[in-house]
Amino acid sequence: MSARRRRSLALAAAVATAAALGATAAPSASAAEIPLSGYELTWGIKQSYRTYVTTFAQGAFTPTAGARQAENNGAFTFTGGTGTYDSATHVTELGFQGALNVKSTAHGFELTLSDLKFDSGEGRITADVERGGAVQDDVPLATVTVTRSMTDMATTLTEEAGQVFGSASYAGAAGDPLTVVKTTGPEPEPSTTETATTPPASPSTEPTGSATPTAGPTPSASPTTQAPTPTPSATASPSTAPATRGEMADGTLDWGVKQSFRAYVTGPVAKGEITASDGATQASGNGAFTFSGATGAYDTEAGTLKAAFKGAVTFRGHEHDGAWSLDLTFSDLRVSLAQGEGTLSADVDNLGETSQDVVLADLSAPSAALTARDDVISLDGVTATLTEAGAEAFGGFYTAGAALDPVSLAVTLTEDAELPAGTGGTDGGGNGGTGTGGTGTDGGSGATGSTTGGTGSTVGGDLDGSLASTGSDVPVGALGAAAGAAVAAGAGVVLALRRRHAMVE
């Protein structure tokens, strides 16, 4: 129990004693303390972390002492929550029963979380962490955007969480939503407020909480405000009247596939490499990929676009006796869009077996309109959501509906139109940028780049008592740099992760 909570409970006890002895007055702040009991806290830590543990790491979660886990490797619930609610400051402090053991013999780690605490005033969740026989009390695992209902509250993982779960990139990453609910019995009726039985959020957190609705409508409002506005005639360059339909002259596609997957491949577990070739390049720092040489057709009036891009990306990892257990090549990336919605696909070579035109992701652009400016159509921030076929291609490491890296594309409508400069994988002079994974090597100039990982790669963590290279958005690997720039959009890359043999170090 934290010092702050002990002081609060001691103060409440002192007030009760004074009242029993016939004291004529009690401090107003302490009189506002109301005991709480019968609460539950549900939090999944991070979905990709759970998937990593149970699939790739071949590990398990074992809840004990009152904790439980939802089916299908779901979130964890800690029970028996007790604490206090201050009706003057509206701060709720609760501690919960239950423990969670996380263990992987294959990857050599084990840890136990217990004594979880939620503090609405500080907006955080803490836990005692046992690892290697040593216990660290009240480790802050996440900050919480507290809401009045205390359900589905957004969480952000801390630097300490990165140390606990084995990936430094967890710091600042979004965790699973957190819910705190009353499950048993009524609370004592307060004399001055009706909200004590369902404690509201701390006033200090309300500005953060109230900001959430502001942030929420923005994406949905964007299509509403943007879609009707642009038209080919209104937004075209005054000096140029582009055709409304035809064959594109050139174009690029910028996409990182999935940041944490890149980091995993080059990290200390897979110890692999990433190679971009045949017209594809990779940005420095193990960044996103740019695919070039677009061919296809567009129709700005109908809002349709179909484009194919040159280039291939190969991911290799887990070398055993000269052979790679992970050996995937993605090529012939294709984008199909109609009124802002569409798909992305690619040919996938997995350990020598090729599947063509696999639909990897559903695409959704910020606007339904295709607008040409200076004979260039650009789309930025196109979201890519994993399909069932894509999930199968990932070998079950991801579930359908998971977010892939956002994508951007730019295509030219005439031969003399200039593509906008971007950060996807070229340096402006036609040289292929290459990312490095820790002690990796640069691939030099040209259309081919290589990223080779080492023990100091972009993934954090180690194999001694913590999860090695857990993902921020995926079960394996830590988040690296964000996918790319204002130059390219929507393509799909299929990642088939069938294993030749078990990927165990």
C-alpha positions in Angstrom: 0.0 0.0 0.0 1.4 3.4 -1.0 2.4 6.0 1.7 -0.3 8.3 0.4 -3.0 5.7 0.8 -1.8 4.7 4.3 -1.9 8.3 5.3 -5.5 8.7 4.0 -6.7 5.6 5.8 -4.9 6.6 9.0 -6.6 10.0 8.8 -10.0 8.4 8.3 -9.4 6.2 11.3 -8.4 9.1 13.4 -11.5 11.0 12.5 -13.7 8.0 13.4 -11.9 7.7 16.8 -12.3 11.4 17.6 -16.1 11.1 16.8 -16.4 8.1 19.1 -14.7 10.0 21.9 -17.2 12.9 21.6 -15.0 15.4 19.7 -17.0 18.4 18.8 -15.4 18.9 15.3 -13.5 17.1 12.7 -11.3 18.3 9.9 -13.5 18.9 6.8 -11.0 17.2 4.4 -10.9 14.0 6.5 -14.6 14.0 7.0 -14.9 13.7 3.2 -13.1 10.4 3.1 -15.5 7.5 2.4 -14.4 3.9 2.4 -15.0 1.8 -0.7 -15.1 -1.9 -1.3 -16.3 -4.5 -3.8 -14.5 -3.1 -6.9 -12.9 -4.8 -9.9 -10.2 -3.6 -12.2 -9.9 -5.0 -15.8 -6.9 -4.3 -17.9 -5.2 -6.3 -20.7 -1.8 -4.5 -20.4 -1.5 -4.6 -24.2 -3.0 -7.0 -26.7 0.1 -7.5 -28.7 2.1 -8.3 -25.6 -0.4 -11.0 -24.7 -0.2 -12.4 -28.2 3.6 -12.4 -28.1 3.8 -14.3 -24.8 1.3 -17.0 -25.8 2.4 -17.5 -29.4 5.9 -16.7 -30.3 7.4 -16.9 -26.8 5.4 -20.1 -26.2 4.6 -18.8 -22.8 1.6 -18.5 -20.5 -0.3 -16.2 -18.2 -1.4 -17.6 -14.9 -3.7 -15.5 -12.8 -4.0 -16.5 -9.1 -5.3 -15.2 -5.7 -8.6 -13.9 -7.1 -7.4 -12.6 -10.5 -8.7 -14.1 -13.7 -8.3 -13.8 -17.5 -11.0 -13.6 -20.1 -11.2 -16.4 -22.6 -9.2 -16.4 -25.9 -6.2 -14.8 -24.2 -8.2 -11.8 -23.2 -7.8 -9.1 -20.6 -7.1 -9.6 -16.9 -9.5 -8.8 -14.0 -8.3 -8.1 -10.4 -10.9 -8.4 -7.7 -11.7 -7.3 -4.2 -10.9 -3.7 -4.7 -10.9 -1.6 -1.5 -9.9 2.0 -0.8 -11.3 5.5 -0.3 -13.2 8.2 -2.1 -12.8 11.8 -1.2 -16.0 13.7 -1.9 -14.2 17.0 -1.5 -11.4 16.4 -4.0 -13.3 13.6 -5.9 -10.2 11.4 -5.8 -10.6 7.6 -5.8 -7.8 5.3 -4.5 -8.3 1.6 -4.8 -6.1 -1.5 -4.3 -6.9 -4.9 -5.7 -6.4 -8.5 -4.9 -4.9 -11.1 -7.3 -1.6 -11.8 -8.9 -0.6 -12.5 -12.5 2.4 -14.7 -13.4 3.9 -14.4 -16.9 6.4 -17.0 -17.9 8.2 -18.3 -21.0 10.7 -21.1 -20.8 11.5 -20.7 -24.5 12.6 -17.1 -24.1 13.8 -17.3 -20.6 11.7 -14.9 -18.6 9.3 -14.9 -15.7 7.6 -12.1 -13.7 4.7 -11.7 -11.4 2.4 -8.7 -11.0 0.4 -8.2 -7.8 -1.1 -5.6 -5.5 -2.4 -3.5 -8.4 -3.5 0.0 -7.4 -5.5 2.7 -9.2 -5.3 6.4 -8.2 -7.7 8.7 -10.1 -6.0 11.8 -8.7 -2.6 10.9 -10.1 -4.2 9.2 -13.1 -2.0 6.1 -12.9 -2.0 2.3 -12.2 0.8 0.7 -10.3 1.8 -2.9 -9.3 4.3 -4.8 -7.3 6.7 -6.6 -9.7 8.5 -9.8 -8.7 11.3 -10.9 -10.9 14.3 -13.1 -10.2 13.3 -13.4 -6.6 13.3 -9.7 -6.0 10.2 -7.6 -5.5 9.8 -4.0 -6.5 6.8 -2.2 -4.9 4.4 0.2 -6.6 5.9 0.3 -10.0 4.0 2.8 -12.2 2.9 0.8 -15.3 0.6 3.2 -17.0 -0.9 6.6 -16.9 -4.7 6.7 -17.2 -7.0 9.3 -18.8 -9.6 9.2 -16.1 -13.3 9.5 -16.9 -16.3 9.9 -14.7 -17.7 6.5 -15.6 -14.2 4.9 -15.1 -14.9 2.5 -18.0 -12.7 1.9 -21.1 -10.2 4.6 -19.9 -7.3 5.2 -22.3 -3.9 4.1 -20.9 -0.3 5.0 -21.8 2.5 2.7 -20.9 5.4 4.2 -18.9 9.2 3.8 -19.1 9.0 1.5 -16.2 6.5 -0.7 -18.1 9.1 -1.0 -20.9 11.6 -2.3 -18.3 9.1 -4.7 -16.9 7.9 -6.1 -20.2 11.2 -6.0 -22.0 10.9 -3.3 -24.6 12.0 0.3 -24.1 9.7 1.3 -27.0 6.7 0.7 -24.7 7.4 4.1 -23.1 4.6 6.3 -24.4 2.8 3.6 -26.3 -0.9 3.1 -25.9 -1.9 0.3 -23.6 -5.2 -1.6 -23.4 -8.2 0.4 -22.0 -8.8 0.2 -18.3 -12.1 -0.3 -16.5 -12.9 0.0 -12.8 -16.4 -1.0 -11.7 -18.4 -1.7 -8.5 -19.4 -5.3 -8.4 -20.8 -6.0 -4.8 -22.9 -4.3 -2.3 -23.9 -0.6 -1.8 -21.4 1.9 -0.5 -22.1 3.9 2.7 -24.4 6.8 2.0 -22.5 10.0 2.3 -24.1 13.0 4.1 -23.1 15.6 1.5 -22.9 14.0 -1.9 -24.8 11.4 -4.0 -21.8 10.5 -6.1 -19.7 8.6 -3.6 -21.1 5.2 -4.5 -19.9 5.7 -8.1 -16.9 8.0 -7.6 -16.5 10.6 -10.3 -13.1 11.4 -11.8 -10.7 13.7 -10.1 -11.3 17.4 -11.1 -7.6 17.5 -11.9 -8.1 14.8 -14.6 -11.3 16.2 -16.1 -9.4 18.5 -18.5 -7.7 15.4 -19.9 -10.8 13.4 -19.9 -12.8 16.2 -21.5 -10.2 16.5 -24.2 -11.0 13.0 -25.3 -14.4 13.9 -26.9 -12.6 16.7 -28.6 -10.1 14.3 -30.0 -12.7 11.7 -30.8 -14.8 13.5 -33.3 -11.9 14.8 -35.3 -11.3 11.7 -37.4 -15.0 11.3 -38.1 -15.4 15.0 -38.8 -12.6 15.0 -41.2 -14.2 13.0 -43.9 -17.4 15.0 -43.4 -15.7 18.3 -43.9 -13.1 17.3 -46.4 -15.1 15.0 -48.8 -17.6 17.6 -50.1 -15.1 20.4 -50.4 -12.5 19.3 -53.0 -13.4 18.9 -56.6 -11.1 18.5 -59.5 -12.0 21.8 -61.0 -11.8 23.8 -57.7 -8.6 22.4 -56.3 -6.5 22.0 -59.4 -3.6 24.2 -60.1 -4.8 27.4 -61.8 -2.3 26.9 -64.5 -3.2 23.3 -65.1 -6.4 21.6 -65.9 -5.7 17.9 -65.4 -7.6 15.1 -67.1 -10.2 13.6 -64.9 -9.3 10.0 -66.0 -6.6 8.1 -67.6 -3.3 6.2 -67.1 -0.9 7.4 -64.5 2.7 8.2 -65.5 4.5 7.4 -62.3 4.1 7.2 -58.6 5.4 6.0 -55.2 3.9 4.1 -52.3 5.2 4.7 -48.8 4.5 2.0 -46.1 6.3 0.5 -43.2 4.2 -2.8 -43.1 4.2 -2.7 -39.2 6.7 -0.9 -37.1 7.1 -3.4 -34.4 7.6 -6.2 -36.9 10.5 -4.4 -38.4 12.0 -3.9 -35.0 11.5 -7.6 -34.1 13.2 -8.9 -37.2 16.3 -6.9 -36.6 16.2 -7.3 -32.8 17.9 -9.6 -30.3 15.4 -12.5 -30.7 15.2 -12.9 -34.5 18.7 -11.4 -35.1 17.7 -11.0 -38.7 17.9 -8.5 -41.6 15.6 -6.6 -43.9 16.4 -6.0 -47.6 14.6 -3.7 -50.0 15.2 -4.4 -53.7 14.0 -4.2 -57.3 12.9 -0.6 -57.0 12.0 -0.5 -53.3 14.0 1.4 -50.7 14.0 1.7 -46.9 14.3 4.8 -44.8 17.2 5.1 -42.4 16.7 4.0 -38.8 14.9 0.8 -39.7 12.2 3.0 -41.2 9.4 2.6 -43.7 9.6 1.4 -47.3 9.1 3.3 -50.6 7.9 1.4 -53.6 8.3 3.1 -57.0 7.3 3.0 -60.6 3.5 3.1 -60.3 1.4 2.0 -63.2 -2.4 1.9 -63.3 -5.5 4.1 -63.9 -7.4 6.8 -62.1 -10.8 8.5 -62.4 -11.1 11.7 -60.2 -14.8 12.1 -61.0 -15.6 8.6 -59.9 -13.1 8.7 -57.1 -11.4 5.5 -58.2 -7.7 4.6 -58.4 -5.9 1.3 -59.1 -2.1 1.2 -59.0 0.7 -1.3 -58.9 4.2 -0.6 -57.6 7.7 -2.0 -58.3 9.9 -3.3 -55.5 10.3 -6.1 -53.0 11.0 -6.3 -49.3 12.5 -9.4 -47.7 12.5 -10.2 -44.0 14.8 -12.9 -42.7 15.4 -14.0 -39.1 16.1 -17.0 -36.9 19.1 -18.4 -38.6 19.8 -22.1 -37.7 22.7 -24.0 -39.3 22.8 -21.6 -42.3 19.0 -21.6 -42.9 16.4 -19.0 -42.0 13.3 -20.0 -40.2 11.8 -16.7 -41.1 12.2 -15.9 -44.8 9.5 -13.7 -46.3 9.5 -11.6 -49.5 6.7 -9.2 -50.4 6.4 -7.8 -54.0 4.0 -6.5 -56.6 2.2 -4.3 -54.2 -1.2 -3.1 -55.4 -3.7 -0.5 -54.2 -7.4 -0.3 -55.2 -9.5 2.6 -54.0 -13.1 3.7 -54.6 -14.6 6.7 -52.8 -11.9 6.5 -50.1 -12.3 2.8 -49.4 -10.3 -0.1 -50.8 -7.8 -2.8 -50.3 -4.1 -3.5 -50.5 -2.5 -6.7 -51.7 0.9 -8.2 -52.6 2.6 -11.4 -53.8 4.1 -13.3 -50.9 7.0 -15.7 -51.0 7.3 -17.6 -47.8 10.2 -20.0 -47.5 10.1 -20.5 -51.3 6.3 -20.9 -51.6 4.5 -18.0 -53.5 1.0 -16.8 -53.1 -0.2 -14.1 -55.5 -2.5 -11.2 -55.0 -3.2 -11.8 -51.3 -5.5 -9.1 -49.9 -3.7 -8.0 -46.8 -5.6 -5.0 -45.6 -8.7 -2.9 -45.9 -7.9 0.7 -46.6 -9.7 3.9 -45.5 -8.6 7.3 -46.7 -9.3 10.5 -44.8 -11.3 11.8 -47.8 -13.4 10.1 -50.5 -12.2 12.6 -53.1 -9.3 12.2 -55.4 -7.9 15.7 -56.1 -5.1 16.5 -58.6 -2.7 19.3 -57.8 -0.1 20.1 -60.4 -1.0 16.8 -62.1 -0.3 14.8 -59.0 -2.8 12.9 -56.8 -1.6 12.5 -53.3 -3.2 10.6 -50.4 -1.7 10.7 -46.9 -2.6 8.9 -43.7 -4.6 6.1 -45.3 -5.4 3.6 -42.5 -4.7 -0.1 -43.2 -6.6 -2.7 -41.2 -5.6 -6.4 -41.3 -8.1 -8.7 -43.1 -8.8 -12.4 -42.3 -6.5 -13.4 -45.2 -3.9 -11.0 -43.9 -4.1 -12.5 -40.4 -3.6 -16.0 -41.9 -0.6 -14.7 -43.8 0.8 -13.4 -40.5 0.7 -17.0 -39.2 -1.9 -16.2 -36.6 0.3 -13.7 -34.7 -2.2 -11.0 -35.4 -6.0 -11.0 -35.5 -8.2 -9.6 -38.2 -8.9 -5.9 -37.4 -5.4 -5.2 -36.1 -3.9 -1.9 -37.3 -1.0 -2.0 -39.7 1.2 1.0 -40.4 -0.6 3.9 -42.2 0.2 4.3 -45.9 0.5 7.2 -48.3 0.8 7.4 -52.1 1.4 9.9 -54.8 0.9 9.3 -58.5 1.6 11.6 -61.4 -0.9 12.1 -64.3 1.6 13.5 -66.8 5.2 12.7 -67.7 6.6 16.1 -66.6 4.7 16.2 -63.2 7.0 16.2 -60.2 6.4 13.8 -57.3 6.5 15.4 -53.9 9.6 14.8 -51.8 9.0 12.4 -49.0 10.8 10.4 -46.3 9.8 7.0 -47.3 13.1 5.7 -48.5 15.0 8.0 -50.8 17.3 10.8 -50.0 16.2 13.1 -52.8 19.0 12.0 -55.1 17.7 8.6 -55.9 19.8 6.8 -53.4 18.1 4.1 -51.3 17.9 4.9 -47.7 18.6 2.0 -45.3 17.6 1.5 -41.7 19.8 0.1 -39.0 18.8 -2.2 -36.2 21.3 -1.3 -33.5 24.6 -2.6 -34.8 23.1 -3.0 -38.2 24.8 -2.2 -41.5 23.7 0.3 -44.2 22.9 -1.0 -47.6 24.6 1.8 -49.4 23.1 3.7 -52.4 20.9 2.4 -55.1 17.6 0.6 -55.0 18.6 -2.0 -52.5 19.0 -1.5 -48.8 19.6 -3.8 -45.9 18.9 -3.6 -42.2 20.7 -6.0 -40.0 19.9 -6.3 -36.4 22.1 -6.9 -33.4 21.8 -7.1 -29.7 21.6 -3.3 -29.5 18.8 -3.0 -32.1 15.8 -0.8 -32.0 14.0 -3.2 -29.7 14.6 -3.0 -26.1 14.7 -5.7 -23.5 16.9 -8.7 -22.8 16.5 -12.4 -22.3 17.4 -12.3 -18.6 14.3 -12.0 -16.7 12.3 -9.8 -19.0 10.5 -10.2 -22.3 12.8 -9.7 -25.2 11.6 -7.4 -27.8 7.9 -7.3 -27.1 5.8 -5.3 -29.6 4.1 -2.1 -29.2 1.5 -3.0 -31.8 2.3 -6.6 -32.5 3.1 -9.7 -30.5 6.7 -9.5 -31.5 9.0 -6.5 -31.8 9.1 -3.0 -30.5 7.7 0.0 -32.3 10.2 1.7 -34.4 9.8 4.9 -36.4 6.4 5.8 -37.7 5.6 4.9 -41.3 6.3 7.4 -43.6 5.7 10.7 -45.2 3.5 12.6 -47.4 4.4 10.6 -50.4 2.7 7.3 -50.7 -0.4 5.4 -49.6 -2.2 2.2 -49.4 -0.4 -0.9 -50.3 -0.6 -4.2 -48.9 2.1 -6.6 -48.0 1.3 -10.1 -46.9 3.4 -11.5 -44.2 3.1 -15.2 -44.0 4.8 -16.6 -40.9 4.7 -20.3 -41.3 7.7 -21.7 -39.5 10.0 -24.3 -41.0 10.7 -25.3 -37.4 10.2 -23.8 -34.0 11.6 -20.3 -33.8 13.3 -20.7 -30.4 16.7 -19.3 -29.6 
